[in-house]
């Protein structure tokens, strides 16, 4: 019996699992919405998808975090928007780690839980310095 079924026809009970998965993926248009919502919740929880890949390729992790925080990668650093945050509420520290520098970012505002993120910096990042300019955290190396 052929695994191919015309559009709109139910799949036969003896259909191969691969055919069933393919049919579901073609008809389930909400999957991208579910993936996006899941990714959003991971970001909110401070977790990163692709954890293994991020440990092997830190630049990819940095790009992903920058995208989620609406930051901008520059040739010699990065810029993070900090709208509504006062300079004294932002605590940034650069730590040298085994695989390069890490920017530990902590934002503490009255009455709210602290937001903490660790951003692995590019391999070329040395002599890292950071300033708070016009509502943006500017990190340069």
C-alpha positions as CSV (number, residue, x, y, z in Angstrom):
1,X,0.0,0.0,0.0
2,X,1.3,3.4,-0.9
3,X,2.1,5.9,1.9
4,X,1.0,8.8,-0.3
5,X,-2.5,10.1,0.5
6,X,-4.3,12.8,-1.3
7,X,-4.8,16.1,0.4
8,X,-7.8,16.0,2.9
9,X,-7.9,12.2,3.0
10,X,-7.3,10.5,6.4
11,X,-4.1,8.5,6.7
12,X,-4.5,4.8,6.7
13,X,-3.8,2.9,9.9
14,X,-0.8,1.1,8.4
15,X,0.9,4.4,7.3
16,X,4.6,4.7,8.1
17,X,5.4,7.0,11.1
18,X,7.5,9.2,8.8
19,X,4.5,9.8,6.6
20,X,2.3,10.7,9.6
21,X,4.9,13.1,10.9
22,X,5.2,14.8,7.5
23,X,1.5,15.1,7.1
24,X,1.1,16.6,10.5
25,X,4.0,19.1,9.9
26,X,2.4,20.2,6.6
27,X,-1.1,20.8,8.1
28,X,-0.1,22.1,11.6
29,X,0.5,25.7,10.8
30,X,0.5,26.6,14.5
31,X,3.8,24.9,15.2
32,X,5.9,28.0,14.4
33,X,3.7,29.9,16.9
34,X,4.4,27.3,19.5
35,X,8.1,27.3,18.9
36,X,8.2,31.1,19.2
37,X,6.3,31.0,22.4
38,X,8.5,28.3,23.8
39,X,11.6,30.3,22.9
40,X,10.2,33.4,24.5
41,X,9.6,31.5,27.8
42,X,13.1,30.1,27.7
43,X,14.5,33.7,27.4
44,X,12.2,34.9,30.2
45,X,13.5,32.1,32.4
46,X,17.1,32.9,31.6
47,X,17.6,29.6,29.8
48,X,19.1,29.3,26.3
49,X,18.2,26.8,23.7
50,X,21.0,25.0,21.8
51,X,23.0,24.8,25.0
52,X,25.5,22.3,23.6
53,X,26.0,24.4,20.5
54,X,26.4,27.5,22.6
55,X,29.2,25.9,24.6
56,X,30.9,24.9,21.4
57,X,30.3,28.1,19.5
58,X,30.0,31.0,22.0
59,X,29.6,33.7,19.3
60,X,26.3,32.1,18.3
61,X,25.1,32.2,21.9
62,X,26.0,35.9,22.1
63,X,24.2,36.7,18.8
64,X,21.1,34.9,20.1
65,X,21.1,36.7,23.4
66,X,21.7,40.1,21.7
67,X,18.7,39.4,19.4
68,X,16.5,38.5,22.3
69,X,17.5,41.6,24.3
70,X,17.1,43.8,21.2
71,X,20.8,44.8,21.4
72,X,23.2,45.6,18.6
73,X,26.5,44.0,17.8
74,X,29.2,46.4,16.8
75,X,32.6,45.7,15.3
76,X,34.3,46.6,18.5
77,X,31.6,45.7,21.0
78,X,27.9,45.7,21.7
79,X,25.1,48.0,22.8
80,X,22.1,47.1,24.9
81,X,19.1,49.3,25.3
82,X,18.3,49.9,29.0
83,X,15.1,52.1,28.7
84,X,13.7,52.9,32.2
85,X,16.9,51.8,34.0
86,X,19.1,54.3,35.9
87,X,22.9,53.9,35.7
88,X,23.2,53.0,39.4
89,X,20.8,50.0,38.8
90,X,23.0,48.4,36.2
91,X,25.9,46.3,37.5
92,X,28.2,44.9,34.8
93,X,31.3,42.9,35.4
94,X,33.7,41.2,32.9
95,X,35.0,37.9,34.1
96,X,37.8,36.0,32.3
97,X,36.7,32.4,31.8
98,X,38.2,29.3,30.3
99,X,36.7,30.0,26.8
100,X,37.1,33.8,26.8
101,X,35.5,36.7,28.5
102,X,32.0,36.7,30.0
103,X,30.0,39.9,30.7
104,X,27.9,39.3,33.8
105,X,25.0,41.8,33.7
106,X,22.7,42.4,36.7
107,X,19.9,44.9,36.8
108,X,18.4,45.7,40.2
109,X,15.3,47.9,40.5
110,X,13.2,48.7,43.6
111,X,10.6,46.0,44.2
112,X,11.5,43.8,41.3
113,X,13.5,40.6,41.2
114,X,17.0,41.2,39.8
115,X,17.5,40.4,36.1
116,X,20.8,38.6,35.5
117,X,22.3,37.5,32.2
118,X,25.8,36.2,31.3
119,X,26.9,37.1,27.9
120,X,29.9,35.3,26.4
121,X,32.0,37.8,24.5
122,X,33.8,37.3,21.2
123,X,37.2,35.6,21.2
124,X,38.7,39.0,20.1
125,X,37.3,40.8,23.2
126,X,40.2,42.0,25.4
127,X,40.5,45.1,27.6
128,X,36.7,45.2,27.9
129,X,35.2,48.4,29.2
130,X,31.5,49.4,29.6
131,X,29.7,52.7,30.1
132,X,26.1,53.8,30.4
133,X,25.2,56.3,27.7
134,X,21.7,57.8,27.0
135,X,19.8,54.8,28.3
136,X,22.2,52.2,26.7
137,X,24.8,50.0,28.1
138,X,27.7,50.3,25.7
139,X,30.4,47.6,25.9
140,X,33.6,48.1,24.0
141,X,36.8,46.0,23.5
